[in-house]
Amino acid sequence: MRLLVTGAAGFIGSHYVRTLLAGGYAGYEDARVTVVDKLTYAGNRANLPAAHSRLDFVRGDVCDTALLRELLPGHDAVVHFAAESHVDRSIAGAAAFTTTNVGGTQSLLEACLASGVERVVHVSTDEVYGSIATGSWTEDWPLAPNSPYAASKAGSDLMARSYWRTHGMDVSITRCSNNYGPYQHVEKLIPRFVTNLFEGRPVPLYGQGANVREWLHVDDHCRAVQLVLTSGRAGEVYNVGGGNELTNREVTQRLLELCGAGPEMVRHVADRKGHDLRYALDDSKIREQLGYAPQVPFERGLAETVGWYRDRPDWWKPLLEGGAGDAGGPRAFADGAGAV
């Protein structure tokens, strides 16, 4: 088995590849992996083994169809994580999100079609559904994205669906809730708040912190992606939830406690433009059809994540000092909730 994984120097993709190389997915213990990553500010080569007999790393852009057509022959499947993913950055500049998320997905699918690689898992987000006041989204819920990031991911989902419907490609789509865990970039809520507190800085909370998100440990998400790769059906969408629905204020309180900080460290800041109030996924489909269930309780996973950042300043401090892209650096953003 040989897989090509895009965006695997980022948070979620790197976890998937590290688990794969460690023999964490049954039947894939000997799988070879080709990683394609552009190494933008959110991609970090240090997230992956420096060398591994079953890993080939290629620095490249998913928009580069010629490169993909050169790399893809001989691969059995593609797992597509590569994306611009931060809502605030998309508000500051949407063009890169359209280019990478929509154009890059189309480029990848076209290269797969030309190379005869039929099996593709396209990793998406619950944000494509918009905001929901009560209840939860099923996979057939209409798409109503409210940020340029979410709109670009919705566009990439529809592009993936079109290659299934038009060309008969074996493409499945996953839509997950908010991820957390080790190696997450410091622009996102949990690592942003944790690293701020470790440095004695206040944490910036949007509005009154009433926005509700459902939290999913990255290991549970990657297990779900692997289940969809091996057992998912062509043309199907699978919601992947964590079952942990909390306000940003509640998450902030837990982080303060874990970091030994008090409420005086919270700074309420102006709310994000078009900030979605609540996300909630109905993931009964993947549970019933593929046997998925999250295994990491939120309290344990959060404590372990805080512990990882406490132990790894060598990993996150360089991200605060440079390489943060063009949108003001990681300290310019106040939330990061909802982005994959």
C-alpha positions, 0 to 999 in steps of 0.5 A, a space after each residue: 500500500 502506498 499513500 500520498 498525503 497532502 498538507 502532512 507537515 501541518 497539525 492534523 496531517 502530521 498526526 495522521 502520518 506519524 500514527 501511520 508510520 508507527 503502525 497505528 492503523 491495522 492493515 497499513 503497518 507496512 504502508 509507504 507514505 509520500 507527503 506533499 506540503 508547501 511548508 507555509 507558516 502552518 507547515 513544519 517539517 519538524 512535525 514529521 520524522 527527519 528520516 523514515 524508511 517508509 516516508 518520502 517528503 516532497 516540498 510542493 504546492 497542491 496547485 501544481 498539477 504537473 508536480 502531482 501528475 509526476 508524483 501520483 503514479 504508483 500510489 493507491 490512494 490520496 488523503 487530502 489535508 492541505 488547506 489554508 485553515 484559519 478564519 481570521 486570516 481568511 477575513 484579512 485576505 481571502 484570495 489565498 484560501 480560494 486558490 489553495 482550498 478550491 483550486 488546489 483540490 481541483 488540481 489534485 483531483 485532476 492529477 488523480 484522474 490523469 494518473 489513475 488514482 481513484 481513491 481519495 479522502 477529502 478532509 473538510 470541516 463543520 464550518 461549511 454548514 454555517 451556524 446552527 441555533 439548536 439541534 445538529 447538522 446531518 450530512 445532507 444539511 444545506 451548505 451555508 458558509 459564513 466566512 471566506 475560509 468556510 466558503 472555500 472549504 465548501 467549494 472544495 467539497 463540491 469540487 470533490 463531489 463533482 469528480 465523483 459524479 462526473 468521472 466516477 472517482 472513488 471520493 469520500 468527504 469528511 467534515 470534522 468539529 474543532 480539533 485540538 492536540 499536540 503540534 497545533 499551530 499557536 494561532 488556534 485557540 487552545 495553543 494560543 491561550 496556553 502559550 500566552 499563559 505560559 509567557 505571562 500574557 493575557 488571553 484575548 477572548 472574543 466578545 463574551 466567549 459565548 460561541 459554542 464549539 464541539 471539540 475533537 482530539 486529533 487522534 480521534 479525528 485521524 482514526 475516523 479519516 482512516 476508517 473512511 479511507 478503508 471503509 467509506 463509500 464513494 460520493 459520501 460525506 461523513 461528519 466526525 464529531 467529538 461530543 464535547 460541546 462547550 462555549 469558548 468561555 468554558 474552554 478558557 476557564 479550563 485552560 486557566 485552571 490547567 495553567 494555574 492562572 486566574 480570571 484576571 488573565 482574560 481580556 475580552 476583545 471585539 468580536 470577529 466579523 460574522 462570528 458563527 455562534 454555534 456548531 454541532 454535528 450529528 455524526 451518527 452515520 459514521 458511528 453506525 456505518 463504520 463503527 467510529 467512536 471517539 476514545 479521548 475524553 476531553 478533560 484528559 485530552 486537554 490536560 495532556 495537550 497543555 502538558 505537551 505545550 508546557 514540555 515543548 517550548 522548543 517547538 512553539 517559541 520559534 513560531 512566535 518569533 517568526 514565520 507567521 505569514 502575512 496577516 499580522 503573526 500569531 499574536 494578531 489573532 484572538 480566537 482560532 476556534 473552528 478552523 481545522 
